[in-house]
Amino acid sequence: MNIYKSTILALSLCSVSTMASLSAVQPAKKEIVESGVPATDSEKNCEELVESEAEQTEEIIGDESEQVKKACKKGPKEDKEEFNPDYNSDDANPIGGVTGGTKIGVTNLITAIFKGDDTSSSRKILAEYNIDNIHQGSKEIVITIDDGPTPGVTDKILDSLAKYNAQAVFFVIGEKAQRYPSLMRRIQREGHIVANHSMTHANLGNLSFWKRRKVVKEEFLGGHEVTKNYATNSPYFYFRAPYGSWEDKVAKILNRTEVGQKYIGPLLWDIGGTMDTQSYTKAADWACWSKGVSVSNCLQGYTNETLRKKGGVVLFHDLKKNSAQLIDGYLKEFSNRSDYRFISIDELDLQ
């Protein structure tokens, strides 16, 4: 029996089981539909069965099929999630590129090829959980900048990166990259790494079964289609989940696709994720501006956290001019420290 016939048979059996279960729990139906939680064990089994069948087919990413909708109880109506990029859930010769950064990445790629490693498949798969505690203790700093490009902000950030000869990873939003191609070309031209931060900054954690594949297709793969042509300064594709929100089911879906197997991530950060407004032992730029903290005090928080952790992957946001000023001050601070250096993310062993 081929996979399609077995799928139809499985779905038919699931449908019969589901209808019988639904009739037995009719009083609770309204509450269950609104919450999006499967009504019975039979319905849960139905979802697992459909996912199991999907894993055996090549067409993993796509809209939910009519067969799925008929076999299992119809999912809840989707609510439009408000786009709020200013919030992060964790309360020719390039100008300004890190010397040797991109070259090291290319060297690693060539070495892997001659060693016979498959650099396009299992060595680079999206982890089921965020990659955290990335690179502390070495007095090496990786600059990462989320949520751009933003006219009037990205330009100033690029000027500062060039002035201090530092390379950054720009985790850009696909729809903004489409609107501002000239900024994207400048990021690329000046030797920085362009990475995927989704299409609209949607939350990819805790997605319901009914919209998971649709959202993944639109957000992750859509973001990839926009950013891939600018991602030429690294042999790798990097991904950071909006809000740092991620779940294993999304990773499993993407790792069954050719595109997902080319990615490293999802990456979190070591510095810049949380705020201390009392003594500024740490800071996050989005929280600084929302709480009315000055650029100098915010810089103090970033500096203190960097010194305490002895370097790491630093998170900034490409949204407000305050952040551009903060980044300039941060680059100046650690350029003047001879024991610290800025490095490319390609120099880290993240494969």
N, C-alpha and C positions, 0 to 999 in steps of 0.2 A: 504493500500500500504506500503510495507516494506521500510526501509531506503535506500536500494540499488536501488530499482526501482525509488523512488522519486529523488534520486541523479542523476540517468541517465536522467530522464525527465527534471530536472532543468538544467542540463548541455546542453542538446539538445536545449532547448529554449534559453539558454544563447548564444549558438553557432550561432543560426540564427540571434539573435539580434546583436551580435558582427560583423558578416559578413556584415550585412546591414550598420552598422555604419562605418565600415572600408571603404566601397566603397564610402561613402560620404565625407571622409576626406583623400582621396588618396594622395594629394599633400604634406600633412604634415607627411606622414607615416614614411619616412626615419628619420626625426628628432626625432620623438616620440620613435621609436624603439631603437635608440642610447641612449636616455636618460633613458629608462626603465619606463617612466611615462605612465599610461594607456591613450589611445588615446581619448576615449570618456567616457561619463557618463555610456554608456552601458557596456563598458569594465570594468569600475570601479565597476559597479553593479555585473558584472561577477565574479570579484575577491572576492567581499564580499559574494556572493552566495556560491562560492566554500568553502570559509573559514567557512561560517555558516553550510554548510553540514558536513564539517570535524569535527566541534565541536560536532556533534551528533554521531560520530563513535568512536570506541575505538582505531582504528589505526591512531593516530594523527601524530606521528613522522614517516617520511619516505620520500623517493624520490617523486617528483611530479609525479602523475599518468599520463598515456597517455590520459585519459579522460580530465584531466584539460588542458593539452597542446592543445588538439583538440578543446575544448570548448572556450578557451580564446586565444588571440593573443600570439604567442610565445615570450617569454621573451628575453632580450638582452644577448649576449654572455658574460659569466662571465670573469672578469679579475682576474688574480692571484694576491692576495694581498701580498705584501712583508712582511715577518716576521721581526719585529723590536722590540724585547723585551726590548731594552734599553731606550725606550721612553714611557713616561706616559702622557696622553693627558691633564692632569690637570696641563699646564705651571706650669719485675723484678723491683726494685725500680728505678724510673726514675732518670736519672742524669740531673740536671739542670732544672727540672720541677718546676713550682711554687707550693709551699707547699699548698696542699688542692685544687689546681685548678681543676684537673681531678675529685677528689673525690666530689667536689661541683657539678660538672656537672652530675655525676652519681646520687648523692642525689636528684638533681632536677628532674631527669628522674624517679626515684623510687617514689618520691612524686606525680608526675603527674599521674603515673599509678594508685596509690591507690586512687587518687582523681577522677579517671575515665576520665581523659583528654586523648584525642587522640593525642599523640605526634608525630604521623607519617603522619598526614594529614593536616588539615587546619591551625593548629597552626604554622606550619612551611611551608610557601609558599613563593616563590620568589616575591618580591615586584615589582610593575610596574615601580618604579623609584628607583634610588640608595638610600640606607640608609645612611644619612649624619648626621653630628653633633652627633656623636654616644655616647660619654661618657666624656664630658668636665666638669671641675669644681670640681672634686672629689680628685684630686692629686693621681689618680690611672692611671697606664700606661699599655696598651696592646701593645705588640710588634707584628707587622705583617711584613712578608718578602715575596716579590713577585718574580716570574720568575725563581726560581731555579728548581731543584738543579744544582749547578755549581761546578765541581771539582776544588779544590784549594781555593774556596770561602766558600762554605757551611760548610766545615770542620772547618774553622777558626771561622765562626759565631757560630757553635755549641760549640766550645771550650769556647767562651766568654759567651754564655748563661749558660753553666755549671758553669763557674767560679763565676757568679753573681746570680746563682740560679733563673733564669728567664725563664719562658715558652714563646714560640713564636707560632704564627700561620704561617705556611709555605703555602702560596698560590702557588702551584707548577704547572708547565706546563706539561701536560700529556706525550708528546713525550720525554721530558727531563727525566721525572721520569722513563720511560721505558729504557732509555739509561744508567741510573745510579742507579740501584736498591740498591746497597750497601749504597749509601748516603741516599736513602729513608728509608732503614731499620734502619740506625743510627738515623735519625730524629724521627722515630717512637719509637725506643728503649729508647731514652733519654727523652721521655715524652712529646714531642711537638705535636701540632695539625696539621694534614695534611689537606689542603683544596683545592678545585677545582679552578683553574685559566684558564680553558679551555685546549684543546688539543694542539693547536699550537700558542696561543696568538692572535687569530683572532679577528677582530673588530665585535662585535655583535650588534652594533647600526646601524640604517638606512639600514638594509638588504632589498633587493627587495623581492617582493612576490615570485618571481621565484626561489630564492635560500634560502629563510628563513629557511624552515624546514630541508633542506639538511645540511646547515651550523650548525643549532642548534643540529642536530643529531650527526654530526661529532665532533663538538667542546665541547659542554656541556656534552652530554651523553658519548662521547668518553673519555673526561677527567675524568668523574666520574668512568668509568669502570677501568681506570688505578689507580686512587687514593683511591678508596674505601677500598681496603684491607690494606692500610697504615693508614687509618683514624680511628684508634681504641682508641685513647686517649681522645675522646670526644663522648658523646651520640648524637651529632648533626653533620650535614654536613653543611659546610659554602662555600659560593661562592663569588668571586670578579670578576667582568667583566674586561677583558683586556682593557686598556686605560680608564677605568671608563665609557665605552661606552655601553649603554643599551637602550632598548625600550620596551614599554608595550606589543607589539605584541609577542615578544619573551617570556616574562613572562607568557602571557596567554597560549602559546603553551606548555611551560614546566609545568605549574601548572595543566594541564590536564593529566600529566603522573605521574605514581607512584613515579618515582625517583625525579621529580621536587618538589613534595609535601613533600619531606624529607629535603629540603634545607632551610637555612636561608641566605638571601642576596637579591640582590647583595650589598656587603658592600663597602663603600668608606673608609675614614679615617678622622682623625681630625688634624693630624700633619704630615708634610713631603710631601705635595702635590704641593706647589708653592715655588718660589724662590725670594729672595730679595738680590741682589748682592751689594747693596749700604751700608746698615747698618746691614745686616744679622739678621733682625727681624724674619726671617723664612727661611727655606731651604728645598730642595728636592734633594736627593742624585744623581739621574740621571742628574738633571740640574747642580749640582755642578761639576760633572766630565766633562760634555759636555762644560761647560764654563771655565774650568781650575781652579776652586775654590779649595783651599787646604782642606785637611781633617779637620784641626783645625777650619777654618772659616765655613765650612759646619756644624761642630758640634756646633759652636756658634749659627747658625741659628736654628738648631733643639732645642737646649737648650732654647733659647729665646722664641720660639713659644710654647714649652711645659710649661714654667713658666707663660706665658701670658694666656694660655688657662687652666692652672692648671690641666694638664694631658689630657689623651685621647688615641685614637687608633693611633699608629704611623706607618707610611709607610716607609719601606726600600726595597731595591732590592738586590737579591742574584745573582749578575752578575759580579761585579768587586771587587778586593781586597781592593780598597779604601773604599767600603761600609762595608767590614768586619772590617776594622780599625775604621770606623765611629761608627759602632754598638758597638764595644768594648768600645770606649770612652763614648758613650751615656749611656751604662749600668753602667759604673764606675761612671759617673757624678751623676746619680739619685739613685744609690745604696748608695752613700755617703750623700744623703739628707734624714734625718730621717722622714720628713713629706710626702715623696713620697714612693709609693710601686708599684711593678710590680704585675699584676694580670692576671688570665686566662680569655680569652674571654668568657668562659663558665659562668663566674660570672656576666656577663651583661645580662640584660633582653631584649634579641633580638628576642624572639620567636614571 
